[in-house]
Amino acid sequence: MGAFHINCTILNPKTPSKRVALRRLLVDTGSEFTWVPADKLSEAEITVRKKDVAFQLANGQIVTRDVGYAIIQVDGFETVDEVVFAQPGDLRLLGSRTLEGFGASVDARRKRLVAAGPQPAAGTLRLGSATLQSCHHGPARRKARGKGSGVFSLPLRATAGMHCRFKPKLFRNVDHPIFATERAASPRTQA
């Protein structure tokens, strides 16, 4: 994918009239956060909300930086996001969380951002007689709510990385590939 730069405006969420224009932020889908020079964030009176957050750079180096909240505007897109107070020598980046907040995707061929289309929403997926509810984005994980409730979160391949919580006893007899991994890993369902 070809690298490209964009211009953006950073606004203070408490006082949007306090703003700063930035030229040439590198659009980097490999970076989760947006990195803005600390002096520019101070100019817009963006305050530090999280101190010394650890980040791993592309070269493997671990650094700590402060993080604040800002409104970010680019070519008609706007979102509120966490921004990293970049130090001298750090790259100026527009990260993937900001792109997701914009509802935008990268058109690498034309070197611009484009609307990504409708945003996924929470819903219910029906597989035979079984129902998955409370869909959300996030890493696959297992959660227990209280003693022995066994609430799980599994990736749904058909919904591009979305995850859903369900009670495994409802799905013991469902023949679907998304349940195979969890059944194999769970001692409760092997009996």
Secondary structure, 3 states (H helix, E strand, C coil): CCCCEEEEEEECCCCCCCEEEEEEEEECCCCCCEEEEHHHHHHCCCCEEEEEEEEECCCCCEEEEEEEEEEEEECCEEEEEEEEEECCCCCCEECHHHHHHHCEEEECCCCEEEECCCCCCCCCEEECCEEEEEEEECCCEEECCCCCCCEEEEEEHHHCCEEEEECHHHHCCCCCHHHHHHHHHCHHHCC
